Amino acid sequence: MGELKFPSQQITVALSRHAAWAGGRSDGERIQRRGEDLSFLRLDNAKLNDAILARCLFTGSSLVKAELRRADLFAVDFMRADLSGAVLDRSDLRGANMMKTILRGASLNQADLRPGQIVVDDGSTKERSANLSEAKLDGADLRSAQLDEANMSVSSATGANFANASMFAVNLAGADLSGANLTAA
């Protein structure tokens, strides 16, 4: 596992410009980074609402209490990342890899974690389901989330709120859902 590092000057400037954009300032610019390697970065408390970060690698990164509402996180890799207390409400997480991700107390209200169509090197497409295997979802808010076909095997979701979540064909083998709210899920 790599050591956490602070974002580069280029990323820091992009985050600052995104904050200005989100605040309606004319000198701001929406952050759009596709397929970039942002692994092992300290991005705690980052304000990334409405950001476009499709296919980015956040492997091992720390995004504690980050705000990612309505963010385009299609096919991102959050493997072993820490998103404790992060807000991912209404984010597009189709095809995301969240294996061994820490999501304790995170909010994924109305997040879309359905399978996504991934374009592979030869130009063809393949379907990839969201991978939440071994994820820590204790106390997470997943109300009305789209979790169809997600892999949540061996995950811990004690006390999580799945009310009204769509959970068709979710793999829950070995998952701990003690005290979870599954009303209308």
N, C-alpha and C positions, 0 to 999 in steps of 0.2 A: 504494500500500500504506500502510495506517495505521500510526501509531506505537503501540508497546505501552504499555499503561497498567496500573496496579495495580487490583485489583478494588475496587468501591465498598464502603462500610461495610456495606451490606445483604448483599452477596455474602460478605464476610469473616465476618460473623456467621453466615450460613447454613453456611459451610464449617466453622466452629468447632462449631456445633451438630451438624453431620453427624459430625464426628470424635468428639464425645461419644456420639452414638447408636451409632456403630460400636464404641465402647469399652464399650457396655452401660450407660452412665450414664443415670439417669432424667431428667436435664435436657437430654438430646440429642433431636434430631429428624432423621430421614432427609431429605436434600436432595431436593426434588421441584420441578424447574423445567422446564416444558414450553414449547417454542417461544420461549424468551428469546434475546435477542441478547447473546451473551457474546464478541463479536468483539474481537480485538486486546488480550486480557487476558493478564497474566502469571500463569499458574497452575502454574508449575513446582513439582514435588514435591507437588502437591495430592493429598490422600487422599480419593478419590471412589469407593471400592469400594461397590457396590450402589446407587449414586446413580441417580435417575430424571432423565434429561436429554433425553428424546425431543424431536426436532425443534429442538433448540437450535442456534444459530449460533455456531461457534467460529472463524470465518474469521480467519486471520492470528494466532490466539492461540498462546501458548507454553505447552505442557503437558509440558515436558521432565521425564522421570522421574515423571510423574503416575501414580497408581494408580487404575485404572478397572475392576478385576475385577468381573465379573457386572453391570456397569452397563447400564442401559437407555439405549442411544444410538441408538435407532431413528430413521432419517432425519435424523441430525445432519449439519451442514455443517462439515467440518474443512478446507475448501479453504485451501491455503497455511499451514496450522497446523504447528507443530513438535511432534511427539510422540516425539522421539528418546528411547529408553530407557523409554518408557511401558509400563505393563503393562495390557493390555486383555483378559486371559484370560477366556474364557467370556462376553464382552460381547455384547449384541445390537446389531449394527451393520447390520441389514438396511436396505437403501436409503440407506446413508450416502454422502455426497459427500466423498471423500478426494483429490480432484484436486490435484496438486502438494503433497500433504501429505508431510512428512518423518517417516518411521517408522524411521529407522536404529536398529537394535538393540532395537526395540520387541518386545514379546511379545503375540501375538494367538492364543495356544494355545486351541483350541476356540472361537474367536470365530465368530459367525454373521454372515456377510457376504452372505447370499443376497438375492435381490430382495425388496423389501417393498411392501406395498400402501399407497399414499399416498392420503388423501382430499383431493380438490381442492375449490376454492371452491364449485362447483355441487353438492357432495355426492356426486359420483361418485368412483370409485376408479381409480387407475392404478398399474401396477407400475413400480417403479424399481429398477434394479440398483445394486449398490455401485459407485461410481466411484473407482478407484484409478489413473486415468490420470496419467502423469508423476509418480507417487508414488515416494519414495525408501524402499525396503524392504530395503536392504542389511543383511544379518545379522539380519533380523527372524525371529522364531519364529512360524510360522503352522501348527504341527503340528495336525492334525485340524480346521483351520478350515473353515467352510462358505463356499466362494467361488463357488458355482455362478452362472454368468452375469455375474460381475463384469467390469468393464472395467479391465484392467491394461495397456492399450496404452501404449507408450513409458515404462513404469515401469522402475525399476532395482531388481532383487531379487538382487544378487550375494551368494552365500553364505547366502541365506535358507533356512529349513527349512520345507518344505511337506509333510513326511512325513505320510501318511494324510489329507491335505487333500482335500476334495471340490471338484473343479475342472471340473465339467461346463460346457461352452460358455463358458469364460473367454476373453475377448479378450486375447491376448498379443502382438498385432501390434507389432513394434518394441521389445518388452520385452527386457531383459538379465537372463537367469537364470543367468549364468556361476557355476559352483560351487554352485548351489542344490541342495538335497536334495529330490528329487521322488519318493522311495520310496513306492510304493503311493498316489500322488496321482492 
